[in-house]
Amino acid sequence: MFSRTLHICKYVMSVHKPCFYPLTYSRALLYSKVNLSAKFPLPEQVQVQAVKKRAAGLGKIDPTSYAEPELVTTLHSVLNWKVDFEKKCLKGSVMHHFKALQKNLPAIVRRFKFILNIDDFVQFIAFSRPRKLLDVRNMKILKAELVGEKANIPLKHRISDPAGDMGAKLTLELPEDTNISDLYVNIDYETSSNASALQWLAPEQTLGKKHPYMFSQCWAIHARSILPCQDTPAVKFTYRATVEHPKELTALMSATVLKRENSRTTFVQDVPIPSYLLAIAIGKLVSKPLGRQSNVWAEEDIIDECAEEFSDTLDILKVATDISGHFVWRHCDLLVMPPSFPFGGMENPCLIFVTPTLLAGDKSLSNVIAHEIAHSWAGNLVTNKSFEHFWLNEGIAAFLESKIIGRMRGNKERDFHMLRNLSELKECIQTQLADRPELTKLVVDLSNCTPDEAYSSVPYIKGSIFLRYMEDFLGGSEIFERFLRQYWQRNAYNSVSSEDFKRALCEFFSKTNRRQKLSLINWDLWLNGEGMPPTIPRLDQSLASVSKRLALFWSTKTVVELNNSPQLKEKISVHQLMDMLGKIVESSEMKGLNDQKIELLETTYNLKETKNVEIRFHLMRLYIKAKSMGRLDEIFNFVNSNFRLKYIRPIYRDLINWPAAKPKTIENFKRVKGQMMAICSHAIEKDLGFK
């Protein structure tokens, strides 16, 4: 009887009310007006459908989160942080405004108690007691209170069910008679010195050498290490933050500055965001304007170089807006990070984080800026519901990135860019994911795997190829861009699944003369098939054929033959050079690779003088392929100069497979591991076989 009642109860709990995003919040502490000038209105309804929970997953909607967004959602959060550089922690509080999506649980108890015996009733009461679940990781909860109009009510709380790198569950027990339609809960807490989302740099680790530096990286599920929250992209909220920090330092967040005082800065983000887009950075920072809507921030020693390198930011933003529609974020600033930042960029709204490895001196790596700006729509405005559908963020952003390149440099460059990406995807599948073919799917199963473990170029490149295939198949750029603009408009501020995207695309194209082709798209094969994309679109090969031919030339000729060939003087672009070097590294037809051949390559293309880190990355891999022990220190200097995953993971994998270099490789990693962010060090440990 009890089990049947429990089943009925769960069914009733799944029937919930929609959540409303109000234009303003009723309590003074939560005032944060929404961007009223946005052409995308905030949705009247944001309803989250629960899917069947898998045995190993933490939640019904998101297997990597204990939060229950099908029951309760976060509307707004107020953060008060004091930054403690000495203890490497954040101290303070967060007040969440929760909105219930179902009727309160005590009413459900009363409704069914007449069919229970007394023992079952006791169990049922325990099951149904009003509570709120949040995600946490390595933090100390000091106090939790239900905020009332006249007085706050202390809440019992406990942390339980630790799940390794996915953190643990924070349970807040609410009073029995709580009206849970709207909840305001304040939590005082303190982060750990090893919070996975935070990187603390000593003064000597910065360019200026005088002041400390701290920055966050909350993607994918690391926000739970800096605040107790519903750490799932299924939930989107606005926030207000007040940060106390050393007065000589500047604080920045993924938000707009409301007020700067001597040692306190207040921010507001009035467009709903998922928790992974919460971002903070504090250091001795200065800025330079890139235009009316954008500034670049960095340490003073490199600010001029950064301003020059990223001077095209607003041009890129304009092209992106022409393709995708209205830009809802108030501004588009860039923050050039310290070298320990693990990604090329992070699309934090209002403040894009970018790696200093983009400072090539010739804007040749600016495609990363295009990619991060593309996230203003793909991911930030319309978000994947869980990271099992990560391709909806990254695949669409990579697709938009290629379209921006096409608009700015021509369609030949767009196709060349996509061909280069396909080469990268092939290597990723053959090396990084050789033993994990299930992670080569576009829609992955994260019930036994964290997003960090599943991270690869697959959702980026395979996803963008899928979209290019559909664009060509369904009528070309013009009509596909019309679809995208409608998709952004109708799903603005929401979180979606792959099925939602499929439904939106089919609905749009069913009203066009291409509707007969919809049934020919094999969605299951694209979304759930392993390996390379099932279909490669027809891409212009003219630029790629040059780098392919030269790569074969350098791979198959001896030094004497190379010196006597007129091809040695053939001029190529920097992007063709990057592609050529990558193909040489991967060549299976290599003949006589030695120091002399590499030196000739360096001299011919002036590689020793280049600042382009992509070129230097390929050069390091060639040193390893040639088993050049004399260059080992140079290789270690490269991997220790930046901790960008794209570069150091392949190099560490190459080194660990070189027996003569393996002991020194392990020694080097152990020496610099403490300077890396957790996501980086954990990935390298896995590659080295430590995990």
Secondary structure, DSSP 8 states (H G I E B T S, - for coil): -HHHHHHHHHHHHHS---B---SS-SSGGG-----TT-SS---S-B--------TT-SSSS-TT----TTTEEEEEEEEEEEEETTTTEEEEEEEEEEEESS--HHHHHHHHGGGS-HHHHHHHHHHHS-EEEEEE-SEEEEEEEE--SS--EE-EEEEE---GGG-EEEEEE--TT--TTEEEEEEEEEE-TT-TTEEEE-GGGSSSSSS-EEEE--TTTTGGGTS-B--STT--EEEEEEEE--TTSEEEESSEEEEE-SSEEEEEEEEEE-GGG--EEEES-EEEEEETTEEEEE-GGGHHHHHHHTTTHHHHHHHHHHHH----SS--EEEE--TT--SSEE--TTEEEE-GGG--SSSTTTHHHHHHHHTTTBTTTBEESSGGGTHHHHHHHHHHHHHHHHHHH-HHHHHHHHHHHHHHHHHHHHTTTTT-GGGGSSS---TTS-HHHH-SSHHHHHHHHHHHHHHHHTT-HHHHHHHHHHHHHHHTT-EE-HHHHHHHHHHHHTTSTTGGGGGG--HHHHHH--SS-S-------HHHHHHHHHHHHHHHS-HHHHHT-GGGG----HHHHHHHHHHHHH-SS----SHHHHHHHHHHTTGGG---HHHHHHHHHHHHHTT-GGGHHHHHHHHHH---HHHHHHHHHHHHTSTTTHHHHHHHHHHHGGGS-HHHHHHHHHHTT--
